[in-house]
């Protein structure tokens, strides 16, 4: 196992995994992350990837929307942002929810690391935050990455003109969002948690009414990509929040990378190296299960089809989660 880890690290050093002095992109990708950072730990991995990419000016994290009723979810996200020296990233939550703590790691991370959000209600209102961020950006410049259920995206679409913009929610999304990269669904058909739990109605509404491009990373694709195991344990210090989260979650047994795939697709400069796209239309039923209407033409909706070896994709994700970056992936 140790030898495998050494090989893993040597590979990244040899290919120039540490970023060069200039970014491969002229401008950072502007990202809003919508996350249910609670029951699974892949949300932590996804947020860590974004911070690595932000360290190298590949992305700019505009905000984090926490779509969860876990009491400590917003403070956990805030603690991770603070650790990466981005304490000013705004965090939004759906207001008025009855919260409870059911996560294996959110309370622990909140207690072990500094943060500014001391309670769930200290976070901003998610829809107001969405609208404020989007209204301040250039047209067609924002990428939304959702790695949880779709309640806040549905509420964004249904929102009304306010002090931030005179556009309706759907109009604002159409004007400002270039792409939505969504972890959710099973393709071409099935039933997956982000679509059916706890709010399948929002899945139906959000997907049926989304006005710009959306690419789904389905359960079947991320399920084969295992990260967060021994490599992560050996690569991070024990006082790192990502190390602590994976320790609390399953003690580095490895975990599927459902959420990280949506991040990887959204930021990759060469996504065709890793996936094909199946175009068509998602057909979401009232219970949150989904089908797919195939199309031979390019449409606004597509799902990822595995192309690259999942173990190679896992190496890229693991590297990004621990702070290593290879230009041009």
Secondary structure as UniProt FT lines:
FT   HELIX           2..14
FT   TURN            15..16
FT   STRAND          29..35
FT   HELIX           42..55
FT   TURN            56..57
FT   STRAND          59..66
FT   TURN            71..72
FT   HELIX           73..83
FT   TURN            84..85
FT   TURN            87..88
FT   STRAND          90..93
FT   TURN            95..96
FT   HELIX           106..112
FT   HELIX           120..122
FT   STRAND          124..125
FT   HELIX           126..135
FT   TURN            139..140
FT   STRAND          142..147
FT   HELIX           151..157
FT   HELIX           169..176
FT   STRAND          177..183
FT   HELIX           193..196
FT   TURN            197..199
FT   HELIX           200..209
FT   STRAND          213..217
FT   HELIX           219..222
FT   TURN            223..224
FT   STRAND          226..227
FT   HELIX           230..235
FT   TURN            238..239
FT   HELIX           241..250
FT   TURN            251..252
FT   STRAND          255..256
FT   HELIX           258..267
FT   HELIX           271..273
FT   STRAND          275..284
FT   TURN            286..287
FT   STRAND          290..294
FT   STRAND          301..306
FT   HELIX           310..321
FT   TURN            322..323
FT   TURN            327..328
//
